[in-house]
Amino acid sequence: MLAAKVFGCRLVNPAKSPLSSIIFFAVLMFFMLVNTIISNTSLEPVAFTRKEDSQALQTLKVVRKTSSDVVLLPLPLTFSTQNKIIEVDNEHRDSPASSMSGKKEHGVGKFRRKVQEYGIFKSDDLTKKFHGRVMGFFNDGCEVHFFMTWFSTAESFGTRETMAVESVFKSHPNGCLMILSRTMDSVRGYRVLKPLIDRGFKVAAVAPDFPFLVNNTPAEAWFNEMKSGKKDPGGIPLAQNLSNLMRLLVLHKYGGVYLDTDVMVLKSFEGLKNTIGAQSVGGVSKNWTRLNNAVLVFDMNHPLLFKFIEEFALTFDGNKWGHNGPYMVSRVVRRVEGRAGYNFTILPPMAFYPVDWIKIGSLFKAPRDRAGSRWVEAKVQQLKGKTYGVHLWNKQSSKLQVQQGSVMARLMAEHCVLCKNVYTSS
C-alpha cells in the first residue's frame, strides 16, 4: 500500500503497526483541537466582549482640579481587543489634563492644550480689526476712557456685572466703556449691553488682539512661550493672569481707566491722573502695605506701566495667587517710588477699597435695629464723600443677596441706570 503524508507525518499501514495507528489518531485529534481554538479566536469580533468594557469607553473622563472648580474633560480613547487596555490618545498624552498616564511630562507642547482652551490667544479676521475699532470708538466726545476685561462666557455676564457698567455711566454720562472680550463681542453679548446702548450710552465689547498688544513690549517673549506651550500656565486660572496682563497692555497702548467688573463707581474719575490705590495701610505708620490693580488710571506709555509689564513677564508664576496682580504692582511700586521720572499718585484704601474683603458681607446685610440703621446711613455718607468706587471682592460677595435697606441696596439704587434686578445675587 502506498504510504501517505498528513501534516508532514508519514503514515504507515495500520494493519502492520497497531501502536503507530494509535499514535497517529492521537496526533490528528490534537491538531484538530488546536485548529478549532485558533479559528474561534480569529473570528472573535473587534468589539467589547464585556459590558463593563463598553461602559468604560463611554464614561471614562479625566477630572482636573483648579483653585475654584472641577472640570470634566472627555478624552478620545483607543481600545485594544488583544490585551483589554484602554489608553488615552497620543494627542492628549502630554496634556496637563491627562494625569492618568502616570508618566512625567516633558518637551515642547507640554502645556499647549491648556493654553489653547483660551480663544484670547487667537489672531483672526475679527481681532485684526481691534486697533481700528478702538481708535474709532474713543473720540473727543468721550469724557473718560474706561476699559474692562471679561474672559468668561457672555451668559455669565450677570446683573451684578451689568450694575457695575451702569454705575460707570451714572457718574460719567459722556464716558466711553470698552469691554475687552471675545465672548461678549457676539450677538449674545450685544443683547446684554443693548439696553444701555438704546439709552445713548457708549459701551461696546471688542475682541482684543493679544499679539498686537504684546508687540514690542517686555511681555512679547512671555506670550510667545505661553502660546507655544513652553511655559507652564500654572494652577491659578489662566484667565485671571491674562486679565492681569491685558489691563496693563491696553493702558500702556491707549491710556485711560481700567476697572474690574466688580467695582461700583460712585463718583467721577475725571480728576484722577496716573493713579493706583492702596488696599491696606499700616496701623501706626499709615503707609501703604499693599496695592491693588482692580482700578488703574494712567496715561499711555507711562513708565510705571512699562515696569509692571516687565515685572509680569520676568517673574510670572501661575501657581501663586496674586503674584502677577496685586503683589506684582506692590513689588514694582516699592522699588520705584520716589525715583525721578515716575510721577504717580497712591490713593488711600477709602478711594477704591473702603471695605476689606473679609468684611464685604456687612454691606449686603439689612439693619436689624435702630443702631444698625444709623450705621448704614453713616457708611453710605462716608462712601459718597470719600470713595470713587467700591471694590466688591466678587469672589467673596458674588453669592450674597442684596438685602433691602443694606448699604449695597442704597448704593445700587442711587448709582444704577436701568435699575433692574437690584436684589439678586447673580
C-alpha positions in Angstrom: 0.0 0.0 0.0 1.2 3.4 -0.8 2.4 5.5 2.1 0.7 8.9 2.6 1.7 12.1 4.4 -0.7 14.1 6.7 0.6 17.3 8.3 4.1 16.4 7.2 4.0 12.9 9.0 4.5 9.7 7.0 1.5 7.3 7.5 2.2 3.6 8.0 -0.2 0.9 7.2 -2.2 0.5 10.5 -2.5 -3.2 10.0 1.2 -3.7 10.2 1.6 -1.3 13.3 -1.3 -1.0 15.8 0.9 1.2 18.1 1.6 3.5 15.1 -2.2 3.8 14.4 -3.0 4.8 18.0 -0.2 7.5 17.9 -1.5 8.7 14.5 -5.0 9.3 15.7 -3.8 11.0 18.9 -1.7 13.5 16.9 -4.6 14.0 14.4 -7.1 14.9 17.2 -4.5 17.2 18.8 -4.1 19.3 15.6 -7.8 19.4 15.0 -8.4 20.8 18.5 -5.7 23.4 18.1 -7.1 24.5 14.8 -10.6 24.9 16.2 -9.2 27.2 19.0 -7.3 29.3 16.6 -10.3 29.7 14.3 -12.6 30.8 17.1 -10.1 33.3 18.3 -9.5 34.8 14.9 -13.2 35.1 14.3 -13.9 37.0 17.6 -15.4 40.3 16.5 -13.4 43.5 17.1 -15.8 44.7 19.8 -16.2 44.8 23.5 -16.8 41.3 24.9 -17.8 42.5 28.3 -20.4 45.1 29.3 -18.0 46.9 31.6 -15.5 47.4 28.7 -18.2 49.2 26.7 -19.2 51.3 29.6 -15.6 52.3 30.4 -15.1 53.6 26.9 -18.3 55.6 27.1 -17.9 57.1 30.5 -14.1 57.5 31.2 -13.3 61.1 32.0 -10.4 62.9 33.5 -11.0 65.2 36.4 -8.8 68.3 36.6 -9.0 70.3 39.8 -8.3 74.0 39.9 -8.4 76.5 42.7 -12.1 77.2 42.1 -13.7 74.4 40.2 -13.6 70.8 38.9 -13.6 70.4 35.1 -14.6 67.1 33.5 -12.7 66.6 30.2 -13.9 63.7 28.0 -10.9 62.2 26.2 -10.8 60.3 23.0 -9.9 56.7 23.7 -8.5 53.6 21.9 -9.3 50.1 22.9 -7.1 47.0 22.3 -9.0 43.7 21.9 -5.8 41.8 22.5 -4.9 42.9 26.0 -8.1 44.8 27.0 -6.2 48.0 27.9 -7.9 51.4 27.5 -5.5 54.1 26.5 -5.6 57.9 26.1 -4.9 59.1 22.5 -1.4 60.4 21.9 -2.9 63.8 21.2 -3.8 64.1 24.9 -0.9 62.1 26.4 1.2 65.2 27.0 -1.7 67.5 28.2 -1.9 68.6 31.8 -5.4 67.1 31.9 -4.2 63.5 31.3 -2.7 62.6 34.6 -3.8 59.0 34.2 -0.8 58.1 32.1 1.4 58.2 35.2 4.3 59.4 33.2 6.2 62.6 33.8 5.6 65.1 31.0 8.5 66.6 29.1 9.2 68.6 25.9 7.7 71.4 23.9 4.0 71.5 23.9 3.6 70.2 27.4 1.1 72.9 28.3 -0.2 73.7 24.8 -3.6 72.1 25.2 -4.4 74.1 28.4 -3.4 77.3 26.8 -5.3 76.7 23.6 -8.5 76.5 25.6 -8.5 80.2 25.6 -9.5 81.9 22.4 -7.7 85.0 23.6 -4.5 83.7 22.0 -6.1 83.5 18.6 -5.5 86.2 16.0 -8.1 86.1 13.2 -10.1 88.5 11.0 -12.1 89.8 13.9 -9.1 90.5 16.3 -7.1 92.1 13.5 -9.7 94.9 13.4 -9.1 95.6 17.1 -6.9 98.7 16.8 -9.1 100.3 14.3 -12.2 99.6 16.4 -10.5 101.1 19.5 -9.5 104.3 17.6 -12.9 104.6 16.1 -14.7 104.1 19.4 -12.8 106.5 21.6 -13.1 110.1 20.3 -13.2 113.7 21.5 -16.7 113.2 22.7 -15.6 110.7 25.4 -15.5 112.3 28.8 -13.3 109.4 30.2 -12.0 106.3 28.5 -12.8 103.1 30.5 -11.7 99.5 30.0 -12.9 96.3 31.5 -11.9 92.7 30.6 -14.2 89.6 30.5 -12.9 86.1 29.9 -16.0 84.1 30.9 -19.0 83.4 28.7 -21.4 86.0 27.7 -24.2 84.1 29.5 -22.3 84.6 32.8 -22.2 88.4 32.5 -24.9 88.8 35.0 -26.9 91.5 36.8 -24.0 92.3 39.2 -21.6 93.0 36.3 -24.3 95.0 34.5 -24.7 97.0 37.6 -21.0 97.9 37.6 -21.3 99.0 34.0 -24.4 101.1 34.8 -22.5 102.8 37.7 -19.9 104.0 35.2 -22.4 105.9 33.2 -24.3 107.2 36.2 -21.2 109.1 37.1 -20.0 109.6 33.5 -22.9 110.2 31.2 -20.5 111.1 28.4 -17.9 108.4 29.2 -17.0 105.6 26.9 -16.6 102.0 28.1 -14.9 99.2 26.1 -15.2 95.6 27.4 -12.3 93.6 26.1 -13.8 90.2 25.5 -14.1 87.7 22.7 -17.2 86.1 24.2 -19.0 89.4 24.7 -18.1 90.5 21.2 -21.1 88.5 19.9 -24.8 88.6 19.4 -25.4 87.4 22.9 -23.0 90.0 24.4 -24.7 92.7 22.3 -28.1 91.8 23.7 -26.7 92.2 27.3 -25.4 95.7 26.5 -28.3 96.8 24.2 -30.5 98.3 26.9 -27.6 100.7 27.7 -26.8 101.4 24.1 -30.5 102.2 23.4 -30.3 104.8 26.1 -27.5 106.5 24.3 -24.6 105.3 26.4 -21.4 104.5 24.6 -20.4 100.9 25.6 -19.1 98.2 23.3 -17.5 94.8 23.6 -14.5 94.2 21.4 -12.4 91.0 20.8 -8.8 92.0 21.7 -5.8 91.2 19.6 -3.3 89.9 22.1 -0.4 89.5 19.7 -0.9 93.1 18.7 -1.0 94.3 22.3 2.2 92.5 23.4 4.1 93.5 20.3 7.3 95.5 21.2 6.7 95.1 24.9 8.5 93.1 27.6 5.6 90.6 27.5 6.1 89.6 23.9 8.6 86.8 24.6 6.4 85.6 27.5 3.4 85.5 25.3 5.2 83.5 22.6 6.4 81.0 25.1 3.0 80.6 26.6 1.3 80.3 23.2 3.7 77.6 22.0 3.3 75.6 25.2 6.8 76.1 26.5 5.8 78.0 29.7 3.7 76.5 32.5 0.5 78.5 32.9 0.2 77.1 36.5 -2.7 76.1 38.6 -4.3 79.5 39.0 -7.0 80.0 36.3 -5.1 81.3 33.3 -7.9 83.8 32.5 -7.1 85.6 35.8 -3.5 86.2 34.8 -4.3 87.1 31.2 -6.6 89.8 32.6 -3.8 91.0 34.9 -1.6 91.5 31.8 -4.2 92.8 29.4 -5.2 95.7 31.6 -1.5 96.8 31.7 -1.1 96.4 27.9 -4.3 98.3 26.9 -3.5 101.2 29.2 0.1 101.3 28.0 -1.2 101.4 24.4 -4.1 103.8 24.8 -4.3 105.2 28.3 -7.4 105.6 30.3 -9.1 103.9 33.3 -9.2 100.2 33.9 -11.9 98.8 36.2 -12.6 95.3 37.4 -16.2 94.2 36.7 -16.9 94.1 40.5 -16.2 97.8 41.0 -19.2 100.0 41.6 -18.4 103.6 40.6 -19.7 106.3 43.0 -18.3 109.5 41.5 -16.4 110.9 38.5 -12.9 109.8 37.8 -12.3 112.8 35.6 -9.9 114.5 38.0 -7.7 111.4 38.5 -4.4 111.1 36.7 -1.8 108.3 36.9 -3.3 106.8 40.0 -3.2 103.5 41.8 -5.0 102.6 45.0 -3.7 101.1 48.3 -5.6 98.1 49.5 -4.2 98.3 53.0 -2.1 100.6 55.2 0.0 100.2 58.4 -1.9 100.7 61.6 0.7 103.1 63.0 2.7 104.5 60.1 -0.4 104.8 57.8 1.9 104.0 54.9 0.6 101.6 52.4 1.3 97.9 52.9 -0.3 96.5 49.7 -1.6 98.0 46.5 -4.2 96.5 44.2 -4.7 96.5 40.4 -8.5 96.4 40.3 -8.5 100.1 39.5 -5.8 101.7 37.4 -5.7 105.2 35.9 -2.8 106.0 33.7 -1.7 107.9 30.6 -0.5 106.0 27.6 3.2 105.0 27.7 3.5 105.7 31.3 6.9 104.4 32.6 5.2 102.7 35.6 3.0 100.6 33.2 6.2 99.5 31.3 7.7 98.4 34.6 4.6 96.5 35.5 4.6 94.7 32.2 8.3 93.9 32.5 7.9 92.5 36.1 4.9 90.4 35.0 6.9 88.8 32.2 10.1 88.3 34.1 8.7 86.9 37.4 5.5 85.2 36.2 4.3 82.4 38.5 1.0 80.8 37.7 0.8 78.9 40.9 0.7 81.8 43.4 -2.5 83.7 43.8 -1.9 87.5 43.4 1.7 87.1 42.4 1.1 88.6 39.0 -1.5 91.0 40.1 -1.7 92.9 43.5 1.6 91.6 44.7 3.3 92.4 41.4 2.2 96.1 41.4 3.2 96.3 45.0 6.7 95.0 44.3 7.3 97.4 41.5 6.0 100.5 43.2 8.1 99.7 46.3 11.2 99.7 44.1 10.5 102.9 42.0 8.5 105.0 44.5 10.3 108.4 44.8 12.5 107.9 41.8 12.7 110.6 39.2 10.6 110.1 36.1 7.9 108.1 37.9 5.1 110.5 38.6 2.0 108.9 40.0 -0.4 109.1 43.0 -1.2 106.4 45.5 -4.7 106.9 47.0 -5.6 105.6 50.4 -7.9 102.5 50.7 -11.0 104.6 51.1 -10.7 105.6 47.4 -11.3 102.2 45.9 -11.1 99.5 48.7 -13.0 101.1 51.5 -14.1 97.7 52.9 -11.7 94.7 53.3 -12.6 91.5 51.5 -13.2 89.8 54.9 -15.9 92.3 55.9 -17.5 92.9 52.5 -20.6 90.9 53.6 -21.5 93.7 56.0 -22.5 95.9 53.1 -25.1 93.4 51.9 -27.0 92.9 55.2 -30.1 94.8 56.2 -30.0 96.6 59.5 -31.8 94.7 62.3 -32.3 97.6 64.7 -32.0 101.4 65.1 -28.3 101.2 65.7 -27.9 99.2 62.5 -29.8 101.7 60.5 -27.6 104.5 61.9 -24.5 102.5 60.8 -25.9 102.0 57.3 -26.6 105.7 56.9 -23.2 106.7 58.3 -21.4 104.2 56.0 -23.4 105.4 52.9 -22.5 109.1 53.6 -18.8 108.1 54.2 -18.6 106.3 50.9 -20.3 109.1 49.0 -17.9 111.6 50.3 -14.5 109.8 50.1 -14.9 106.9 47.7 -14.5 106.9 43.9 -15.6 103.3 43.6 -16.2 100.3 45.8 -14.4 97.1 45.0 -16.9 94.4 45.9 -14.5 91.4 46.1 -16.7 89.4 43.9 -15.1 86.1 44.9 -16.4 86.7 48.4 -19.7 88.5 47.6 -21.0 87.1 44.3 -23.4 84.8 46.0 -24.6 87.2 48.6 -28.2 88.5 48.4 -28.5 92.3 48.4 -30.9 92.8 51.3 -33.4 95.7 51.3 -32.1 98.6 53.5 -28.5 97.5 53.3 -25.6 99.7 52.2 -25.4 98.0 48.8 -29.2 98.4 48.3 -28.8 102.2 48.9 -25.7 102.4 46.6 -27.3 100.4 43.8 -30.5 102.5 43.9 -28.5 105.7 43.7 -26.0 104.6 41.1 -27.9 102.4 38.7 -29.2 103.4 35.2 -31.5 100.5 34.3 -32.2 99.7 37.9 -33.4 96.2 37.3 -32.9 93.1 39.4 -31.1 95.1 42.1 -31.9 92.5 44.8 -30.4 89.4 43.0 -27.1 87.7 43.7 -26.3 86.8 40.1 
